[in-house]
Amino acid sequence: MVKAVVGANWGDEGKGKITDMLAKQADIIVRFQGGANAGHTIINDYGKFALHTLPSGVFYNHTTSVIGNGVALDVPVLINEIQSIVDRNVPTPKIKVSNRAQMVMSYHKLFDQYEEERLGKKSFGSTKSGIAPFYSDKYAKIGFQVSELFDEELLKEKVVRVAEQKNVLLEHLYHKPLIQPDELFDELMGYKKMIEPYVCDVSLFLHEALKEGKEILLEGQLGTLKDPDHGIYPMVTSSSTLAAYGAIGAGIPPYEINKIVTVCKAYSSAVGAGAFVSEIFGEEADELRRRGGDGGEYGATTGRPRRMGWFDVVASKYGCRMQGTTDVAFTVLDVLGYLDEIPVCVAYDIDGEITTEFPPTYLLEKAKPVIEKLPGWKCDIRGIRKYEDLPENCRKYIEFVEEKIGYPITLVSNGPGREDIIYR
Ligand code: GDP
């Protein structure tokens, strides 16, 4: 049994909490894409944690946490993260890192920073974690795979070749210090030392686990709209955020993924640049940002204030469709309890044409939101455990959204804690 937990929107939908919750029944939790550029916030008995690389299931004793081949592996970040949770009395997690994962190098982060500086105002709002340069190199076939750390002869030759190529850009485009091949080699050997105890033939491990009937959870990062193919290109991330990619980024057969839980937030938020049709501004946005998430909508990695907006039916319907959703987890609903009326973006107006189908970026830039207002419920719904106990207007909001997006909302999250969940 393989379940995927993925995002319908721009990320920050609350996937961490849902994964953490579903991990209770799982045996193995796998990160299959992305890197340390986004974070999951998890609140449990050990405290509050912002994880960037470790899967959300690390807090359970019975689970194995896997970094799949599709991940941009930042070795020092991973090692520090393991240390930081162990320091806070979480039992040492069982961790496996794919021998086919590639590593984020220190120069990837520098390239990210140099490129943002070069672009100035036209920058993409990168978190400067080296993700875009990392994936560019992976596909240009000049990345470093974990397995390569175990062939030092090959590595000694490769660092020279890679440095040569990178140094052209460093010298002529960015005017920055050059990469020394021997320092690059030393960096890699440092990573080898750190990562060696965790290295594993992950696809084989998962193959065996599936044969034994184990339950595997795939944990996605960001959401559909940040997918490089199906998202708001070019304001996207560099690895696929779709459940389908879970098969590749973990190394399992696609037909094994039989449950796709798409996490969808009861309002919208986004980080970085790019079209955001239902975006709100000023005091209206500030209030939602302040009340949002758990302690405000600020980036888990960067602390940047998130851009805020109302629930977007068009984007979320598309977001769920592209994931191949079997279940929607509708999150952070409790936050909307302060509103007299809740605006929802039900369609886009693009040059006078009304549509509910999500368009490519050039049209998205022109889209104006068509807003419908639903009555608020004006109370705190945290602590409620049964669907029938939710206020009528709150149930109406959920059912309205469900009808509009066309996928079943089977989980409703009404607070940041593990137990703040209503099954339908
Ligand atoms: P992720 O990247 O999709 O895991 O999302 P984040 O962790 O960045 O953002 C979700 C934030 O909302 C975190 O601070 C969670 O603790 C919090 N959160 C998750 N679900 C709920 C919920 O139902 N209600 C409230 N109030 N906060 C929630």
Boltz pocket constraint, residues with backbone or C-beta under 6 A from the ligand:
constraints:
  - pocket:
      binder: B
      contacts: [[A, 7], [A, 11], [A, 12], [A, 13], [A, 14], [A, 15], [A, 16], [A, 17], [A, 38], [A, 39], [A, 40], [A, 41], [A, 42], [A, 43], [A, 222], [A, 291], [A, 292], [A, 293], [A, 294], [A, 295], [A, 296], [A, 300], [A, 330], [A, 331], [A, 332], [A, 333], [A, 334], [A, 335], [A, 413], [A, 414], [A, 415], [A, 416], [A, 417], [A, 420]]
      max_distance: 6.0
